[in-house]
Amino acid sequence: MFVRSLKDVEATDYFVEWGSGTSHRLLTEKDGMGFTVCHTVVRANTVSLLEYRNHLEACYCIAG
């Protein structure tokens, strides 16, 4: 079991500022689980053209 908080991740390289928002990478390829889990916040009124060549991503919107 992995226990990681958003605050814990912010102090590592797994917290990414990517221009139109931020991403907390809670579970990554290095963890060996076969998938990743991220908490991503997209800034309002931005446009993001994203492409994932090496993995699939499922997303859900909680507001906006």
Secondary structure, 3 states (H helix, E strand, C coil): CCCCCHHHHHCCCCEEECCCEEEEEEECHHHCCCCCEEEEEECCCCCCCCCCCCCCCCCCCCCC
